[in-house]
Amino acid sequence: MTNEMWLLVVGAMVAGFVQGLSGFAFGMVAMSIWVWGVEPHVAAVMVVFGGLTGQLVAAVSSRRGLRMAALWPFLAGAVVGIPIGVAVLPLMNPALFKLTLGSLLMVFCPAMLLAPRFPRIQFGGRLADGVAGAAGGVMGGIGGFTGVIPTLWLTLRGFDKELQRSLIQNFNLAALSMTMAAYLATGVVTRDMLPLFALVAPALLVPSLLGARLYVGLSETGFRRVVLALLTASGVMMVVSSVPALLR
């Protein structure tokens, strides 16, 4: 195998475990590894494919509640946001996007992690949930990062870990499915990527199941810390990976 293929396998294994544990973050973890040797266009497609595969594995291997009353505003927002992200993808500077988003996560998430009783957001209702879903949709269309903003929003809302995980997993499953469909319809997925799918899917299978088993033993506080720590680490990785590209 080539160096790029080995990098794809390693990234899929690590990201699969993290997604199994937290219910999200495949794209952020995988991209932090793939950025060092996988062509950006290919990496964006593999992030969507890997995240979607991991969510399908979770759907058939573990129980997940479906709370449509809470989920539908996020899905409605994603329907609006995903086409925007797909349209913006070829036009935007991905390094600048990652630097901006990463910087926000690096500042905001540690503050929440260190605060013993961070105030919950109780305003906005379903409209605010829809905006969070739309933001997730835009980020999904750009590079498969569907779960970042919705996960942060659900944490700010103070939802318990079971509801939060259920919402984010079902949202990611739907949003990543829509994103992959849009990629296929617009020609973003090319024939030469098909062999890479056959590397990524089996690489993430076992790590995803292991991560899901570990999740069961987490307390509410432990789950919140894992989520915020992952968001913080993702912000750091985004900033670190964007700086060399911006300097060039």
Stockholm file with secondary structure:
# STOCKHOLM 1.0

chainA/1-248         MTNEMWLLVVGAMVAGFVQGLSGFAFGMVAMSIWVWGVEPHVAAVMVVFGGLTGQLVAAVSSRRGLRMAALWPFLAGAVVGIPIGVAVLPLMNPALFKLTLGSLLMVFCPAMLLAPRFPRIQFGGRLADGVAGAAGGVMGGIGGFTGVIPTLWLTLRGFDKELQRSLIQNFNLAALSMTMAAYLATGVVTRDMLPLFALVAPALLVPSLLGARLYVGLSETGFRRVVLALLTASGVMMVVSSVPALLR
#=GR chainA/1-248 SS CCHHHHHHHHHHHHHHHHHHHHSCCHHHHHHHHHTTTSCHHHHHHHHHHHHHHHHHHHHHHSCCCCCHHHHHHHHHHHHHHHHHHHHHTTTSCHHHHHHHHHHHHHHHHHHHHHCTTCCCCCCSHHHHHHHHHHHHHHHHHHHSCTTHHHHHHHHHHTCCHHHHHHHHHHHHHHHHHHHHHHHHHHTCSCGGGHHHHHHHHHHHHHHHHHHHHHHHTCCHHHHHHHHHHHHHHHHHHHHHHHHHHHHC
#=GC SS_cons         CCHHHHHHHHHHHHHHHHHHHHSCCHHHHHHHHHTTTSCHHHHHHHHHHHHHHHHHHHHHHSCCCCCHHHHHHHHHHHHHHHHHHHHHTTTSCHHHHHHHHHHHHHHHHHHHHHCTTCCCCCCSHHHHHHHHHHHHHHHHHHHSCTTHHHHHHHHHHTCCHHHHHHHHHHHHHHHHHHHHHHHHHHTCSCGGGHHHHHHHHHHHHHHHHHHHHHHHTCCHHHHHHHHHHHHHHHHHHHHHHHHHHHHC
//
